[in-house]
Amino acid sequence: MNSRITFHAIREAAWILGVPRGAVSRAIRRGELRPTLCRGGLRVSSTELARLLGTPVRDGGAACEPTTSG
């Protein structure tokens, strides 16, 4: 099993969660969903999506190294 965390764009996260993109953006603004700055944009980790869905983490998606802001 690959232990790398995968990151998903906002639209991909919305598709996985079965909600509109605006709902994911609102969840991020409200602090209900923690994004990561990755490849110059916000991404949502597979572990964060699994936390919201209450399911175990599965491999898949585009992997990247998170960048630090600041």
Contact map, one row per residue, 1 for C-alpha under 8 A:
1110000000000000000000000000000000000000000000000000000000100000000000
1111000000000000000000000000000000000000000000000000000000100000000000
1111100000000000000000000000000000000000000000000000000000100000000000
0111110000000000000000000000000000000000000000000000000000100010000000
0011111000000000000000000000000000000000000011100000000000100010000000
0001111100000000000000000000000000000000000011000000000000111111000000
0000111110000000000000000000000000000000001111000000000000001111000000
0000011111111000000000000000000000000000001111000000000000001100000000
0000001111111000000000000000000000000000011100000000000000000000000000
0000000111111100000010011000000000000000011100000000000000000000000000
0000000111111110000010000000000000000000000000000000000000000000000000
0000000111111111000000000000000000000000000000000000000000000000000000
0000000111111111100010010000000000000000000100001000000000000000000000
0000000001111111111110110000000000000000000000000000000000000000000000
0000000000111111111100000000000000000000000000000000000000000000000000
0000000000011111111000000000000000000000000000000000000000000000000000
0000000000001111111000000000000000000000000000001000100000000000000000
0000000000000111111100000000000000000000000000000000000000000000000000
0000000000000111111110110000000000000000000000000000000000000000000000
0000000000000110011111110000000000000000000000000000000000000000000000
0000000001101100001111111000000000000000000000000000000000000000000000
0000000000000000000111111100000000000000000000000000000000000000000000
0000000000000100001111111110000000000000000000000000000000000000000000
0000000001001100001111111111000010000000000000000000000000000000000000
0000000001000000000011111111100000000000000000000000000000000000000000
0000000000000000000001111111110000000000000000000000000000000000000000
0000000000000000000000111111111110000000000000000000000000000000000000
0000000000000000000000011111111111100000000000000000000000000000000000
0000000000000000000000001111111100000000000000000000000000000000000000
0000000000000000000000000111111110000000000000000000000000000000000000
0000000000000000000000000011111111000000000000000000000000000000000000
0000000000000000000000000011111111000000000000000000000000000000000000
0000000000000000000000010011011111100000000100010000000000000000000000
0000000000000000000000000001001111110000000100010000000000000000000000
0000000000000000000000000001000011111000011110000000000000000000000000
0000000000000000000000000000000001111100011110000000000000000000011000
0000000000000000000000000000000000111111111000000000000000000000011110
0000000000000000000000000000000000011111111000000000000000000001111000
0000000000000000000000000000000000001111100000000000000000000001011000
0000000000000000000000000000000000001111110000000000000000000000000000
0000000000000000000000000000000000001111111000000000000000000000000000
0000000011000000000000000000000000111101111100000000000000000000000000
0000001111000000000000000000000000111100111110000000000000000000000000
0000001111001000000000000000000011110000011111011000000000000000000000
0000111100000000000000000000000000110000001111111000000000000000000000
0000111100000000000000000000000000000000000111111100000011000000000000
0000100000000000000000000000000000000000000011111110000010000000000000
0000000000000000000000000000000011000000000111111111000000000000000000
0000000000001000100000000000000000000000000111111111100000000000000000
0000000000000000000000000000000000000000000001111111111110000000000000
0000000000000000000000000000000000000000000000111111111000000000000000
0000000000000000000000000000000000000000000000011111110000000000000000
0000000000000000100000000000000000000000000000001111111000000000000000
0000000000000000000000000000000000000000000000000111111100000000000000
0000000000000000000000000000000000000000000000000110111110000000000000
0000000000000000000000000000000000000000000000000100011111000000000000
0000000000000000000000000000000000000000000001100100001111100000000000
0000000000000000000000000000000000000000000001000000000111110000000000
1111110000000000000000000000000000000000000000000000000011111000000000
0000010000000000000000000000000000000000000000000000000001111100000000
0000011100000000000000000000000000000000000000000000000000111110000000
0000011100000000000000000000000000000000000000000000000000011111000000
0001111000000000000000000000000000000000000000000000000000001111100000
0000011000000000000000000000000000000110000000000000000000000111110000
0000000000000000000000000000000000000100000000000000000000000011111000
0000000000000000000000000000000000011110000000000000000000000001111100
0000000000000000000000000000000000011110000000000000000000000000111110
0000000000000000000000000000000000001000000000000000000000000000011111
0000000000000000000000000000000000001000000000000000000000000000001111
0000000000000000000000000000000000000000000000000000000000000000000111
